[in-house]
Amino acid sequence: MDEHTLRVVKIDKEAIFELIYETFRAQEQELLDLSPVDVINDCAMDW
């Protein structure tokens, strides 16, 4: 893509929520500074 070209992508709220949730789940031990343990969580987002 050209250096001066901008691409706009529309993503709905559900897709953004899924991306945030899956990213958090994949990195939760590092983000929460936990030793290697099993983590059970519940996630909700108030739009």
C-alpha positions as CSV (number, residue, x, y, z in Angstrom):
1,M,0.0,0.0,0.0
2,D,1.2,3.5,-0.8
3,E,2.8,5.5,2.1
4,H,0.1,8.2,1.8
5,T,-2.9,5.9,1.5
6,L,-5.2,5.3,4.4
7,R,-7.4,2.3,4.7
8,V,-10.5,2.5,7.0
9,V,-12.0,-0.7,8.3
10,K,-15.4,-0.8,10.1
11,I,-15.6,-3.3,13.0
12,D,-18.7,-3.8,15.0
13,K,-18.8,-3.8,18.8
14,E,-19.1,-7.6,19.2
15,A,-15.9,-8.1,17.1
16,I,-14.0,-5.5,19.1
17,F,-15.2,-7.1,22.4
18,E,-14.1,-10.6,21.1
19,L,-10.7,-9.3,20.1
20,I,-10.1,-7.6,23.5
21,Y,-11.4,-10.6,25.4
22,E,-9.3,-13.2,23.5
23,T,-6.2,-11.0,23.8
24,F,-6.7,-10.6,27.5
25,R,-7.3,-14.4,27.9
26,A,-4.1,-15.2,26.0
27,Q,-2.0,-12.8,28.1
28,E,-3.8,-12.7,31.5
29,Q,-1.0,-14.3,33.5
30,E,1.5,-11.7,32.3
31,L,-1.0,-8.8,32.5
32,L,-2.1,-9.7,36.0
33,D,1.5,-10.7,37.1
34,L,0.4,-14.2,38.2
35,S,2.6,-17.2,38.6
36,P,1.7,-20.1,36.4
37,V,-1.7,-21.1,37.7
38,D,-5.1,-21.9,36.2
39,V,-7.2,-18.7,36.1
40,I,-11.0,-18.6,35.9
41,N,-12.4,-15.3,34.9
42,D,-15.7,-13.6,34.0
43,C,-15.6,-10.6,31.6
44,A,-18.3,-8.1,30.8
45,M,-18.1,-4.8,29.0
46,D,-20.4,-1.9,29.5
47,W,-20.6,-0.1,26.2
